[in-house]
Each structure stands twice: as structure tokens, then as C-alpha cells.
Amino acid sequence: MRVSRLCPEYYKKENRKTPFKDGRPSEQWYNGFKNRNSHIIDTRSETPLELKRSKVTKEVTDRWYSNFRDFLVRINCLDKANRIWNADETGFNMGSNKTRVIGPASRSVPVPHITAGKQRLTVMFCGNASGQLMPPFFVYPEPVPRSYNPLNGACDGSAIAYTKKGWMDAQTFAKFIEHFDKFAGTERPVVLTLDSVSSHVDHSVFMMAKSKGIELYRLVPNATHLMQPLDKGVFGPLKNKWHLVARKYSRDNPGRTIGKENFAEKLNETCLQFYKPLTIVNAFKAAGIYPVDSSVITPEILKPGKTFSSDDSSVATPSELDSNIQPIMAQQDTMPETTQARGALKVFE
């Protein structure tokens, strides 16, 4: 708990005595503290993804495409589709999705549907603008199995790593870069476009990749649904094929579900049904990555926030907002007691 970690240092610094064992409050005390002070505790709310995406503007994406083109020209890769790659991880549910069936339109008929609970496995895919798809890189939750090989039946060249929760982290991403280096060809440099998640932003991994002739290039944050080729035109049809394979397995094997021991085999079966080089090529084209084309992203699909672009004089401009900061700060001394307590609690946390 955050409070449990900070309390010993706080009381030691203030030279205060505490009734806690070893100077550390228990979980029971922490829950009681929250209940006693519920009137000054606000529930933290995460910013919705759509709100973040609404802040992406046409100017931002145009500038990114311009810089990306200049970068490709500088490293002599502008017309080399086989050297421009995109990588992204995606999760696979072990069951199939519900599907449409033919039946009476006058009433709702429940259709039996088999799922595999909440188990979900992560796979890192990578493809290039010439239509190649690299062998997948699996990320499984620990522990490492000893009674079977999880890559039995997988595509030749597939690799696997294990993390505590089965999610990509910085250390696992470094292993993926080694996997990428093995299958990216001998011509260098190559460009690997990525999203901006924390596991992909690590200086040591960046320098290691650069030493191998791999240039990591980040996409615009919160715009990967528009600019990431794999998101744009690959994962959708791939998942559709996966759900068909999972459904067929459930029918052919009553009472059994796909698990870690045979997931790689079934994913390979899915990829064989899905893979067409033209699908990958079109995904890069639709995302404007190759050929580089900023016009694929229009103001209509961005739907940016209009906070500062309204003609209404009642809408504050950025300069007006800056001028209001000082009066707001000056009012802090007259804040109600509850507001001051809330601010103190945030500092404490």
C-alpha cells in the first residue's frame, strides 16, 4: 500500500512515536482511515481513451508524417518497403466470441456458447510494408512449464518469454528486439515503428537496437488506432479467423478448451488461414506508413477537441487561462477546510 510505505519515513522524519507495529500501519488501519475520512477523499478517475484521442490534431499528425519522411530519406529507406516494419502486441482469449445465427426474428433465442473463461495470452506480431510477417513472439505468464513445450506446433522461428503477469515489459521487449534482429534480414538499417507504451520506451533497449542497425520510431501517442498498420488492417481479420478456429476446437473437443499447452499450435493454424501478403501491404498503405501519406488521416476521423477553436467569445483562450492562474493561487488561503484537507491528503499519499 502506498500509505504503508510512506508512513515509517514520514514519522521518522517528524520524530514522532506511532502505535503501529514496526512503525508500519496495517491494512485494517488503512481501510479504517479511508472510512473515517471518506468525506475528504475523492475517487481517482482515469482519463477515458476517447478523451485522450480527441486531443490529437491534424497538425500533430501532419508534422509526424513530415518528420518520418525526412527520416526515411536521411537513412535511405524511403523506397525500401522491406526495411519498414511495424510491431505490436495483442491479446487472445482462449474461447470464441459469440456469433450470429439464423433463427426466428420474432423472439430472442438463446444460443449455446462455449468460452474458456478469462484466460488471455499475449503475442507480439511484426510485419513489414512488403507483406512479410515475422514468426510470432509469445509472452506467457509465469511459471515456466516443465511438463510440455508451449511452442509445440508453433510457426518455425517462434520465440517465447515469461513475465509475472504475462504482459510485455522492458526486459521482455529487449528479448523481442533480439528476435526481430534475427528475422529482419541482412540489409540495414531497418525501421521499426512502435506505439509509445512504457515497455517500448527504454533507453538501453533503444541503444542496443541502434547498435544492430535497428531504428526504433515511435508513433503519435493515442493515435495508433489510425497510424499503426497492425491495428489498422491486420489484427481485425486475424482475430476473426482465431475465433473460428477456437469455435471449431470447442466443437471437436467437447469439455476441453485451448490452453497454454496448445495455444501456439492453434495460433499457427489461424495464421495459415489468415496470412496474405497483400493484407499486410494494404495495412501499411491505409496507415500512411508506406508510402508515407499524411492525407489518410483527415480532420473528420480525428474529431479533435474544440476548446480553443470556438468563435464564441465566452470560451477562454490559452492566454486568458494563464492570466487566471494567479488569482486562483491567491484564493488558496481562503479555501474551505474540506478542500485544504483534501489537498493535504493528496500530498500525504
C-alpha angles and dihedrals in degrees: 000000000000094000092048091056095048102041098074092051092043095052092042090053091048091045091232130151119236134201090221124111108254087356092286123117118230127238089252090056091048093052090048090050090054092048093049092050101036090124092067099036118093122201110242112237123201118231108254116246091236090057090053091048091050089064093062108101135196089246091057095050093043090053091049093052091047092051091045092053091049090049093052090049091050094054093038096245102114094108098030107098094175090063098052112086138174126202131188138155125234135182128239124206113220092229134055129260123248113269139197120270135189112254146123113318095205097070142025112257117194111230120207110246127184121209134171099230120247099322110134129175128201126227129183113217127190131188138166136224093258091063102261120142118202122223107273125261112220124209112197130181117251144291106072108235118242102184098060143018109250090204095061107132093009124138112281110268096025116148134199139203133183129223133175095259101018094254129125115263134175095271092048091047089056088056089050090054088057089050090049092049089055095056104029094089132246098278111098148234101042126181121227114192116205142171121252102252115142094251089061096049108076124131096211091051090047092054092045090052092047091053088058093050093258115136112202111209121187123219123224108285114252091012099084091107086067103030106034110091095206091052092042101053114352113053094051098059091035092057091047090057091044093057090051091051092047091049092050091049091052091051094046094045109040112201094015130098135193112271141171091283095063105017094100091052093051092045089054089052088051094049092051089056095043106038118106119151091220090060091059093044092051091048091058090047093049090051092050092237096118118048089021105243124161092185092079087078110065129184088247094063093042096054093191123198114270096209096127101022099068120117089216108112089212091070111094119237122222091257091052091050091051090051090054094056095081096053090048092051090049091056094060093089090061097046118131116262092251092056092049091049091051091052091048091050091053090052090049092052 
